Amino acid sequence: MRTDLAQIMAAFLSGKTWWPLFPLLLLLVVTALSVAVVLAVKGKVARADVGIQSSALVCYLLTAVVAMASEGGALSPHLHRVPSLLTQAILLAQLVRIWRQDHMRALRALNLIAWGGILADTVLHYLIKVD
C-alpha cells in the first residue's frame, strides 16, 4: 500500500503533469503587467509609477527570455531566478508606494495578480520533479 501512495505522489508531482502551467502563468503575469502599464500611461499617475510599471514588465520579459534560453541548454536553468527576483522587488516597491492610494486600486490589483503568478511559478519549480 505504501508503494502505491509513493507512485501516486510521484505521478502527481511529475513535471509532465504540471509543465503546461508554466506558459499559462507566464501569460497571466505578462498580461497583468501589460495592462498595468497601459493603465499607468493612460491614467493620472506620477511619471515614477509609469517607469516602475514599465520596469517590472521589461524585467519579467527578460525573465521569460532567460528561462526559455535555459530550456534549450544555452544558459543555466537557475539563471532566470535573478531577473524574477528583481521583478518581485520592483512589484513590492510599487505596491508599497501605491498601497493607500484609492485611485490606484486597479493598478494595485494587477500588480498583486502578477506577483501571485510569479510566486505560483516559483512554488511549482520547487514542487515538481523533472523526469
C-alpha positions as CSV (number, residue, x, y, z in Angstrom):
1,M,0.0,0.0,0.0
2,R,2.9,2.4,0.8
3,T,4.4,1.9,-2.7
4,D,1.1,2.7,-4.2
5,L,1.0,6.0,-2.4
6,A,4.5,6.7,-3.4
7,Q,3.7,6.0,-7.0
8,I,0.7,8.3,-6.9
9,M,2.7,11.1,-5.3
10,A,5.4,10.6,-7.9
11,A,2.9,10.8,-10.7
12,F,1.2,13.8,-9.1
13,L,4.5,15.8,-8.8
14,S,5.7,14.8,-12.2
15,G,7.0,17.6,-14.4
16,K,4.9,16.1,-17.3
17,T,1.7,16.7,-15.3
18,W,2.4,20.3,-14.3
19,W,4.6,21.6,-17.1
20,P,1.7,23.2,-19.1
21,L,1.0,25.6,-16.2
22,F,4.3,27.4,-16.7
23,P,3.3,29.0,-20.0
24,L,-0.2,29.9,-18.6
25,L,1.4,31.6,-15.6
26,L,3.8,33.5,-18.0
27,L,0.7,34.6,-19.9
28,L,-1.1,35.7,-16.8
29,V,1.9,37.7,-15.5
30,V,2.7,39.4,-18.8
31,T,-1.0,40.2,-19.4
32,A,-1.4,41.7,-15.9
33,L,1.8,43.7,-16.2
34,S,1.0,44.9,-19.7
35,V,-2.5,46.1,-18.6
36,A,-0.9,47.8,-15.6
37,V,1.5,49.7,-17.9
38,V,-1.4,50.8,-20.1
39,L,-3.4,51.9,-17.1
40,A,-0.4,53.8,-15.8
41,V,0.2,55.6,-19.1
42,K,-3.4,56.4,-19.7
43,G,-4.2,57.2,-16.1
44,K,-3.4,60.2,-14.0
45,V,-0.4,58.8,-12.2
46,A,3.1,60.1,-11.5
47,R,5.8,59.6,-14.0
48,A,7.6,57.4,-11.5
49,D,4.6,55.0,-11.5
50,V,4.8,54.6,-15.3
51,G,8.5,54.0,-15.0
52,I,8.2,51.4,-12.3
53,Q,5.4,49.6,-14.1
54,S,7.4,49.6,-17.3
55,S,10.5,48.3,-15.5
56,A,8.5,45.5,-14.0
57,L,7.2,44.4,-17.4
58,V,10.6,44.6,-19.1
59,C,12.3,42.8,-16.2
60,Y,9.7,40.0,-16.4
61,L,10.0,39.7,-20.1
62,L,13.8,39.3,-19.6
63,T,13.0,36.6,-17.1
64,A,10.9,34.8,-19.7
65,V,13.6,35.1,-22.4
66,V,16.3,33.8,-20.0
67,A,14.0,30.9,-18.9
68,M,13.4,29.9,-22.5
69,A,17.1,30.1,-23.3
70,S,17.8,27.8,-20.3
71,E,15.3,25.2,-21.5
72,G,17.3,25.0,-24.7
73,G,20.5,24.5,-22.7
74,A,22.1,27.8,-23.7
75,L,22.1,29.1,-20.1
76,S,22.0,27.7,-16.6
77,P,18.4,26.7,-15.5
78,H,18.8,28.8,-12.4
79,L,19.8,32.0,-14.1
80,H,16.3,33.2,-14.7
81,R,15.7,33.5,-10.9
82,V,17.8,36.7,-10.8
83,P,15.5,38.8,-13.0
84,S,12.5,37.1,-11.5
85,L,13.6,38.2,-8.0
86,L,14.3,41.7,-9.4
87,T,10.7,41.8,-10.9
88,Q,9.3,40.8,-7.5
89,A,11.3,43.5,-5.8
90,I,10.1,46.1,-8.2
91,L,6.5,45.0,-7.7
92,L,6.9,45.1,-4.0
93,A,8.3,48.6,-4.1
94,Q,5.4,49.7,-6.3
95,L,2.8,48.0,-4.1
96,V,4.3,49.8,-1.0
97,R,4.3,53.0,-3.0
98,I,0.6,52.9,-4.1
99,W,-1.0,50.8,-1.3
100,R,-3.0,53.5,0.3
101,Q,-3.9,55.5,-2.8
102,D,-7.6,54.8,-3.6
103,H,-7.3,55.9,-7.2
104,M,-4.7,53.2,-7.8
105,R,-7.0,50.3,-6.9
106,A,-6.9,48.7,-10.3
107,L,-3.1,49.1,-10.6
108,R,-2.7,47.5,-7.2
109,A,-4.9,44.6,-8.1
110,L,-3.0,44.0,-11.3
111,N,0.3,44.1,-9.5
112,L,-1.0,41.6,-6.9
113,I,-2.1,39.3,-9.7
114,A,1.3,39.5,-11.4
115,W,3.1,38.9,-8.1
116,G,0.9,35.9,-7.4
117,G,1.6,34.4,-10.8
118,I,5.4,34.8,-10.2
119,L,5.1,33.2,-6.8
120,A,3.0,30.3,-8.2
121,D,5.7,29.7,-10.8
122,T,8.3,29.6,-8.1
123,V,6.3,27.2,-6.0
124,L,5.8,24.9,-9.0
125,H,9.6,24.9,-9.6
126,Y,10.2,23.6,-6.1
127,L,7.3,21.1,-6.0
128,I,7.6,19.2,-9.3
129,K,10.2,16.6,-10.0
130,V,11.6,16.8,-13.5
131,D,11.6,13.4,-15.2
